[in-house]
Amino acid sequence: MAIIMDGNGRWAVARGRPREWGHRQGARAVRRVVEAAPDLGIGTLTLYAFSSDNWQRPAHEVRTLMRLFRSYLRREVPELLENGVRLEVLGRRDRLSPELVRAITAAETATAAASRLRLRLAVDYSSRDILVSAAQLAAAAGGANLDRDSFAARVGEAMGLREATPEVDLLIRTGGEQRLSDFLLWECAYAELTFTSKMWPEFGKDDLSAAVREFRARDRRFGKVTAAAG
């Protein structure tokens, strides 16, 4: 499962508060969803925290987001360990501060053996950039016998993973927008999509549970025809 966490700033502004306050409330929503996910049968959860295009936002908002991310990593590791959550961070690290990179490395190392939930946070992430990198890796390796499976492995390699990147079954976007915004384009080839007008700071266990129930009721054909259709 993957979630595009959208609406923090708009939610705050609508309440007469600064956008940064909305991001802080959004961090609380992350904890709610991470705690609820394993009991709903979710094994891998990828959250879109900060896209490569988000660097274009006002500098003070970017600084707030990075401070929140660093604070989350330092504060939540004991909770992640207690709940069996393995943390991975996807995306570029060369544009992050050294302090944040150290916090990422420490959190990933501390939770590496956890197996109840694989939590992936996408930070300074661009799916198009990942696909370009994967194509370059495939070309450097000869690429003559490239197929979907081997390219998926290259996508994983481009993301810093040791295995092929997992496909997404269900993608949820909060905040009312209906687009992928350069997120997991390869992995979402056959993802079921759910868009909700609820802003991310309001999203919780019940919303996640409802999305999972709706997903399980869908007829996923992957281009085939069901037996009932003849």
N, C-alpha and C positions, 0 to 999 in steps of 0.2 A: 504494500500500500504506500501511496505517496500523497502528501498534502501540500498545496500551495497556501501558505499562511498569509492571507491578504486582509487588509482593512484596519490595521492597528491605528494608523494615523487618522483616517477618516472617522473612525469610531470616537477617538479622543476629541477631535475638533467639533464633532456634533454635540459633544457634552461640554464645550467651552474650555477644554483643557489642551495643553500643547501636545503635538504629535508624539514627543518622546514619552509622555505618560502612557499613551496607548501602547507603545512598544513594551514598556515595563509590564503592563497588564497582559500583553500577548505572551510574555515569558511564563506567566502563570498558567495560561492555557496550554502551553507545551507540557508542563508537568501533568496536568489533568489527562491529556491525551496519552502521554507515555505510560502513565499508571494504568489506564483503562485498556490499552491495546492488547496485551497478552491474554487477558481474560476473554477477549472477543476473537481469539484465534489468529491474531496478527503476529507473524513471525519477523517480518521486516517492515520498518516504517521509515520512510524518507521524508524529511521536512525541508521545504525550501525557505531558508532563513535570509539569504542575501544573494541577489544575483549579481553578475559582473556589471550589468547595466545600472545597478543601484549606486555605484560610485558617483553617478551624476547627481545624486540628491544633495541637498545642502550639507556643507561640511559638518555643522554641529549635529545634524541628525545622524550622519554616518558615524561620528565619534560616539554618540549615545548607543547606537546599535552594537558597535564593537566592544564598548564597555560592558553592555548587557551580556554579550556573548561570552566574554572572558569571565564575568561574574557567574554566569550559569555553569560554565565548565568547572569552576572551582567549588561552587556551592553544591552542585547536584551529584558529583561523583559518588559520595557515600550512599545517596539514595539510589543511584543507578546500580551500584554494586549490590545493595540489599535486595533489589528487585530483579537481579539477573539480567541487566541491560548492558549490552556491548555497544559502545559508542564509536562511530566512524565519522570523520569529517571529509566531505567531498569538495573539490574545487581548488583553485590556486591558493598557494600560501605565500608566494613571493611578495604580494602586496599587503599582507597582514603584518602587524607589528611583531617584533621578536617576542614580546611578552605574551601575545596571543598565541603565537605558534608554539611556544613552550607549554602553555596551558592546554592546547589541543593535544600535543604529543603526550603529556602527562595523563590526560583523561583517557586517551585511546589505550595507552599502556596499562593503566590501572584496571580497565574494564575488558581487556582483551579475552579473558577466559569466560566471560559471561555468555549464556546461551539461551536465555528465555526470550529475549527480544533483541533484534539487531536494529539499533537506532542510527540512522544516517542523517547528518545535518549538512545541507548544501550551502556553502559559504563562498562568496566570490566564484560562483558557479555559472557556467554557460554551456548548455548542451551542444550548441553549434561548435564552440571551441573544442569541446571534448571529441566530437566527431571528426573534426579536422585533424586533431592529434592522433586519433585512432587510425585514420587513413594514412597519415605519415608513417606511423609505426608499421602498418601493414605493407606499405611500399618499401620501407627499409628492409623488411624481412623477405622480400621477394614477391609476395602477394599473388603469385600465379594461380594458386589453388584456393584462393580466398572464398569462403562461403559465409553464411549467416553466423554459424557457431564460432568460427575462427574470428570473425569480425567482432562479435560480442565479447570475445576474450580480449581483443585489442581495445575495445571501449573500456572494459574493466581496467586494463593496464594503464590507459590514459587517465583514468580516475584514481590511480594509485592502489588498485585492488590486486589481489593475487589470483583472482578468478574472474570468470565472465560476469558482467554486471547483471543482476537479476531483473527479469521482466516485471513490470508493474501490472497487477490485476485490477486495482481500483485507484483512481486519482480523484481527490477531492480538492476543490478550490473554494475558499470562503470569500466573502466580500462582494459578491454580486457580479464580478467580472467573469467572462467566459472565454478564456484563452489559456494556452500553456506557458506563455512567457519564457520560452527558451529553456524549459525544464524537462529533462529525461525524455527527449524526443525519440531516441532509439528504443528505450525501455517501454514506452507507452504505445507501441504500435497497435496492440490489441487491448489496451486498458479500457475498462469501463469508466466513464467520466461522470462526476457528480458536481454540480455547481449550486452553491447556496448563497443567498443574500446575507446570511448571518455573518457578522464581522468576526475575525479571528479571536479577539479577546472574549467574546461571548460563547465560543465553541467549547463544548465539553463532552463528557462521557455519553450522555444521552444522544447527542448529535452524531457522534462517531458510531454508536450502536445502531442508530437508524440508517446511517449510510451503509453499514455492513449488511443489515437485513435487506435493504433494497438491492444491493449488489448480488446477494445470494439468490434473489428471486428473478434475476435477469437470465435470459436465455443466451448464453455465450456460444456462438456457432463457429467463430474463427474462419469465416468464409464458407462453411459447409451448410448443408440443408438438414434440418432436423428430420428424424424418422417420421414424425407426425405430419410433416409437410409433404411427404411422398417424394 
